[in-house]
Amino acid sequence: MSGYAQQLSKSIQFPFGTLAVNILGCALVGFLAELADQRGVITGETRAFLIVGILGGFTTFSAFGNETMNLLRDGELWLACGNIIGHTVLGLGAVWLGYSTAYLLWK
């Protein structure tokens, strides 16, 4: 998915592919956490398997860190800052959106 998103962006410098994967993963984490923690729809074991195992492997903090360091190394300070801010703000927003969506669906 990362490669496909990167190709769609037509950007050579900014790592949109990793950002897309991490934002989708954050939204899914929020959705599943709401179902597990507040709704009791899934068990603790299933929660751990899906969130830590599957989504932990799907999202990639190490790629985010490496790509940010590469941007800094290449003198792309603004792109590196944009990557950090984008992952943080959009990631937290996606988790909130996931929680909210699950809440509204299982209200």
ZADO-1210 file (C-alpha; in nm, 4 decimals, padded with zeros to 6 digits):
<atoms>
<atom x="00.0000" y="00.0000" z="00.0000" code="MET" pos="1"/>
<atom x="00.2849" y="00.2363" z="00.0787" code="SER" pos="2"/>
<atom x="00.4309" y="00.2019" z="-00.2692" code="GLY" pos="3"/>
<atom x="00.0934" y="00.2561" z="-00.4319" code="TYR" pos="4"/>
<atom x="00.0208" y="00.5695" z="-00.2254" code="ALA" pos="5"/>
<atom x="00.3692" y="00.7035" z="-00.2979" code="GLN" pos="6"/>
<atom x="00.3196" y="00.6443" z="-00.6691" code="GLN" pos="7"/>
<atom x="-00.0187" y="00.8223" z="-00.6620" code="LEU" pos="8"/>
<atom x="00.1379" y="01.1247" z="-00.4925" code="SER" pos="9"/>
<atom x="00.3976" y="01.1592" z="-00.7697" code="LYS" pos="10"/>
<atom x="00.6344" y="01.2978" z="-00.5056" code="SER" pos="11"/>
<atom x="00.9951" y="01.1905" z="-00.5031" code="ILE" pos="12"/>
<atom x="01.0949" y="01.3773" z="-00.1881" code="GLN" pos="13"/>
<atom x="00.8094" y="01.3479" z="00.0628" code="PHE" pos="14"/>
<atom x="00.7254" y="00.9994" z="00.2004" code="PRO" pos="15"/>
<atom x="00.3486" y="01.0068" z="00.1387" code="PHE" pos="16"/>
<atom x="00.3345" y="00.6254" z="00.1215" code="GLY" pos="17"/>
<atom x="00.4472" y="00.5741" z="00.4798" code="THR" pos="18"/>
<atom x="00.2219" y="00.8558" z="00.5956" code="LEU" pos="19"/>
<atom x="-00.0811" y="00.6958" z="00.4261" code="ALA" pos="20"/>
<atom x="-00.0144" y="00.3547" z="00.5800" code="VAL" pos="21"/>
<atom x="00.0386" y="00.4998" z="00.9274" code="ASN" pos="22"/>
<atom x="-00.2738" y="00.7185" z="00.9129" code="ILE" pos="23"/>
<atom x="-00.4893" y="00.4254" z="00.7993" code="LEU" pos="24"/>
<atom x="-00.3371" y="00.2099" z="01.0744" code="GLY" pos="25"/>
<atom x="-00.4111" y="00.4794" z="01.3346" code="CYS" pos="26"/>
<atom x="-00.7741" y="00.5001" z="01.2250" code="ALA" pos="27"/>
<atom x="-00.8088" y="00.1227" z="01.2487" code="LEU" pos="28"/>
<atom x="-00.6416" y="00.1164" z="01.5904" code="VAL" pos="29"/>
<atom x="-00.8859" y="00.3760" z="01.7192" code="GLY" pos="30"/>
<atom x="-01.1815" y="00.1867" z="01.5730" code="PHE" pos="31"/>
<atom x="-01.0768" y="-00.1485" z="01.7201" code="LEU" pos="32"/>
<atom x="-00.9782" y="00.0013" z="02.0567" code="ALA" pos="33"/>
<atom x="-01.3226" y="00.1583" z="02.0917" code="GLU" pos="34"/>
<atom x="-01.4864" y="-00.1741" z="02.0084" code="LEU" pos="35"/>
<atom x="-01.2700" y="-00.3575" z="02.2605" code="ALA" pos="36"/>
<atom x="-01.2352" y="-00.1078" z="02.5440" code="ASP" pos="37"/>
<atom x="-01.5711" y="00.0648" z="02.5525" code="GLN" pos="38"/>
<atom x="-01.8088" y="-00.1720" z="02.3756" code="ARG" pos="39"/>
<atom x="-01.6736" y="-00.5150" z="02.4689" code="GLY" pos="40"/>
<atom x="-01.7309" y="-00.6330" z="02.1115" code="VAL" pos="41"/>
<atom x="-01.3916" y="-00.8044" z="02.0908" code="ILE" pos="42"/>
<atom x="-01.1939" y="-00.9827" z="02.3611" code="THR" pos="43"/>
<atom x="-00.8665" y="-00.8634" z="02.5095" code="GLY" pos="44"/>
<atom x="-00.6800" y="-01.1416" z="02.3308" code="GLU" pos="45"/>
<atom x="-00.8332" y="-01.0526" z="01.9954" code="THR" pos="46"/>
<atom x="-00.7622" y="-00.6848" z="02.0624" code="ARG" pos="47"/>
<atom x="-00.3950" y="-00.7589" z="02.1264" code="ALA" pos="48"/>
<atom x="-00.3697" y="-00.9805" z="01.8181" code="PHE" pos="49"/>
<atom x="-00.5308" y="-00.7237" z="01.5888" code="LEU" pos="50"/>
<atom x="-00.3821" y="-00.4024" z="01.7292" code="ILE" pos="51"/>
<atom x="-00.0360" y="-00.5117" z="01.8387" code="VAL" pos="52"/>
<atom x="00.0161" y="-00.7991" z="01.5980" code="GLY" pos="53"/>
<atom x="-00.1562" y="-00.7144" z="01.2712" code="ILE" pos="54"/>
<atom x="-00.1681" y="-00.3331" z="01.2818" code="LEU" pos="55"/>
<atom x="00.1669" y="-00.3118" z="01.4600" code="GLY" pos="56"/>
<atom x="00.3180" y="-00.4938" z="01.1642" code="GLY" pos="57"/>
<atom x="00.1183" y="-00.2918" z="00.9104" code="PHE" pos="58"/>
<atom x="00.2210" y="00.0510" z="01.0385" code="THR" pos="59"/>
<atom x="00.5852" y="00.1387" z="01.0551" code="THR" pos="60"/>
<atom x="00.7358" y="00.3835" z="01.3002" code="PHE" pos="61"/>
<atom x="01.0865" y="00.2790" z="01.1973" code="SER" pos="62"/>
<atom x="01.0257" y="00.3783" z="00.8339" code="ALA" pos="63"/>
<atom x="00.8864" y="00.7135" z="00.9521" code="PHE" pos="64"/>
<atom x="01.1991" y="00.7719" z="01.1618" code="GLY" pos="65"/>
<atom x="01.4358" y="00.6697" z="00.8839" code="ASN" pos="66"/>
<atom x="01.2598" y="00.8800" z="00.6208" code="GLU" pos="67"/>
<atom x="01.2603" y="01.1824" z="00.8509" code="THR" pos="68"/>
<atom x="01.6326" y="01.1389" z="00.9174" code="MET" pos="69"/>
<atom x="01.6977" y="01.1034" z="00.5424" code="ASN" pos="70"/>
<atom x="01.5127" y="01.4304" z="00.4783" code="LEU" pos="71"/>
<atom x="01.7234" y="01.6011" z="00.7465" code="LEU" pos="72"/>
<atom x="02.0425" y="01.4533" z="00.6064" code="ARG" pos="73"/>
<atom x="01.9480" y="01.5836" z="00.2613" code="ASP" pos="74"/>
<atom x="01.8960" y="01.9333" z="00.4007" code="GLY" pos="75"/>
<atom x="01.5171" y="01.9189" z="00.3656" code="GLU" pos="76"/>
<atom x="01.4372" y="02.0689" z="00.7063" code="LEU" pos="77"/>
<atom x="01.0852" y="02.1847" z="00.6118" code="TRP" pos="78"/>
<atom x="00.9917" y="01.8484" z="00.4620" code="LEU" pos="79"/>
<atom x="01.1288" y="01.6692" z="00.7700" code="ALA" pos="80"/>
<atom x="00.9264" y="01.8981" z="00.9997" code="CYS" pos="81"/>
<atom x="00.6213" y="01.8465" z="00.7787" code="GLY" pos="82"/>
<atom x="00.6669" y="01.4708" z="00.8059" code="ASN" pos="83"/>
<atom x="00.6897" y="01.4848" z="01.1857" code="ILE" pos="84"/>
<atom x="00.3917" y="01.7176" z="01.2206" code="ILE" pos="85"/>
<atom x="00.1899" y="01.5275" z="00.9619" code="GLY" pos="86"/>
<atom x="00.2405" y="01.1913" z="01.1281" code="HIS" pos="87"/>
<atom x="00.1678" y="01.3308" z="01.4743" code="THR" pos="88"/>
<atom x="-00.1333" y="01.5490" z="01.4007" code="VAL" pos="89"/>
<atom x="-00.2916" y="01.3303" z="01.1325" code="LEU" pos="90"/>
<atom x="-00.2146" y="01.0121" z="01.3281" code="GLY" pos="91"/>
<atom x="-00.3849" y="01.1385" z="01.6429" code="LEU" pos="92"/>
<atom x="-00.6727" y="01.2717" z="01.4368" code="GLY" pos="93"/>
<atom x="-00.7101" y="00.9338" z="01.2667" code="ALA" pos="94"/>
<atom x="-00.7200" y="00.7496" z="01.6004" code="VAL" pos="95"/>
<atom x="-00.9901" y="00.9928" z="01.7182" code="TRP" pos="96"/>
<atom x="-01.1813" y="00.9385" z="01.3922" code="LEU" pos="97"/>
<atom x="-01.1600" y="00.5622" z="01.4410" code="GLY" pos="98"/>
<atom x="-01.2883" y="00.5885" z="01.7984" code="TYR" pos="99"/>
<atom x="-01.5681" y="00.8205" z="01.6904" code="SER" pos="100"/>
<atom x="-01.6734" y="00.6011" z="01.4000" code="THR" pos="101"/>
<atom x="-01.6910" y="00.2898" z="01.6153" code="ALA" pos="102"/>
<atom x="-01.8807" y="00.4824" z="01.8829" code="TYR" pos="103"/>
<atom x="-02.1386" y="00.6049" z="01.6330" code="LEU" pos="104"/>
<atom x="-02.1804" y="00.2631" z="01.4713" code="LEU" pos="105"/>
<atom x="-02.2290" y="00.0794" z="01.8022" code="TRP" pos="106"/>
<atom x="-02.4167" y="00.3495" z="01.9918" code="LYS" pos="107"/>
</atoms>
